[in-house]
Each structure stands twice: as C-alpha cells, then as structure tokens.
Amino acid sequence: MENIYIEGSEVYFTPEVRFNAETGICEIGGESYLEETYAFYDPLYKWLKEYIATNKPLIFNIRLRYMNTSSSKCVLVMLKILKNYLEQAANVKVTWFVDADDDDMKEEVEDILRETGMPIDIIVE
C-alpha cells in the first residue's frame, strides 16, 4: 500500500493531504473549495478503505481552515468510513484542529460531529 501526499494549492484551492500507510497517520489541512471535489476526494476514500482492510490503528488529523459545501460532504464521507471502522472495534482517533478565532469552523465541526456520531477531539489553537 502506498502513501498519499498531495501538496496543497492556493491556485486550485486544494488541501494538503498526507496519508501514511506505515504509521497510520492521516492528515488533511488548508483550504478545500476546488471545482472537481469528488475527483479529488475519491482516491482518499479508496485509500482509507484499503487501509481499513489491514486492521491497523489509524490517526486522522484535520486542519482545514475553510471548506465549501461539496468539500464538507466529502469530509463527511471520510468520517463515516472511519466511524464504520471504529464500530468494528478498530483503534481510530480523529482530531480536528480549529483556530481559536474561527467560530464558523467550530460550529461546522460540531455539526459534523452530531451528524456522523464519530467521536472527534476538537483542539482549539
């Protein structure tokens, strides 16, 4: 299984992505409001599903400063994949880092938490 590294782009509005198959640490951060949202996130879904088949622990860190509606829906899909993995008694930890001054993102994360039922540690920085 290969790692995924995608450099974030302010030109294409894509987030930085680092999914490490050896450590099980997955990180996504920056801003996400790209045109072809599904095409960007689909390989991430596939990677997560392949990683889950290994039955190893997974740490998922989110550092998104902004995401549009379609990106938010894609993040929801990833969190639902992780929730299913957690329900299989897997070791999964999700942490969402939020800027202390960003009330909108704090509210968005709380909405996502309620919608997915996924335990998410919210760290205000």
N, C-alpha and C positions, 0 to 999 in steps of 0.2 A: 504494500500500500504506500502510495506516495504522499508526501506533504503537499499542502497547497499554500502558496504565497502569492498574493496579489497586492501590488503596490497601489495605495490609494491615489486617486487622481482628482484634483480640483477642476480640471478641464472637463472630464467626463462624469464628475460627481459620483465616483465610486469609492466605497470604503476600502481601507486596508484590511486584508484577510491573512491570517496565519493559522493554519490548521496543521498540527504536528502529530503524525501517526505514532512516533516513538514515545513521546511524553504524554499524549492525550490532552495537551493544552491547545485550545482553540480560542482565537481572539479575532474580534471584528471591531473596527473603530473608524472614527472620522465622520464623514457625511455620506449619506446614501439617498440620492434622488436622481438616479440615472434613467435613461429612456427605456432601455431593454431590461427591466428589473428581473423578470423571470429568467431570462437567458443568463444573467449574471449569477443569480442565486441557485439555479438548478444544479450545477456541479457541486455546490456546497451541500445541498440536500443529499445528493448521491454519495458524497464522501462520508457524511455523518452516518448514513445507513450502512455503508461498507464498514466503517469503524465500529459501529454497534455490534456487528457480527463477530468482532474479536473478543467481545465481553470484557474489555479493559475499562478501567476508570477513565472518566472524561471531565475535564475542567473547561467551562465555556465562559469566557470573559467578553463582555460587551462594553465598548467605549464609544458608542455612537453619539455624536453631538447633535445630529439632525437626521431625520429620515422622513421621506414623503409617505403618502398613504400606501402606495404599492410596495415600498420597501418595508414598511411596518407589517404588512400582510406576509411578506416573505420571512421576516424575523419570527412572526407568529408560527409559521410552518416549521421553522427550525426548532423552536421551543417545544412544539407539540411532538416532534420527533424525539427530542430529549426527554420529554415527560413520559412517553411510551417506554423509553429505555429505563428510566428511573423506576417505572412501575414493574419492570422485570427484575427488580431488586438489584439494579446496577448502581455503581458508585458514580453519581453525576452531581456536579456542583456548578451552578450558574451564578455569576456575579455581574451586576450591571453597575458601572461607574458613571455617576452623574455629577455634573458641575453644580456646585452649591447655589449658584445664581440662576440656574435653569429650571424654573418652576414648571414650564411646559413639558420638558422631558421627564421630570419627576412624575408628573401626572400621567404621562403616556406610559411610563414603566409600570406604575401602579395599575393602570387599566389592563395592560398586557398580563400582569401578574394575576389579576382577577379572571381574565378570560381564559388563560391557559391552565390555571391551577398549579403551575410549576413553581416550586419554591425558588425564589430568586433573592439573593442577598443584594440589597441596594446600598452601595457605598457612595456617600456624598463627599465630594472632594472640594 
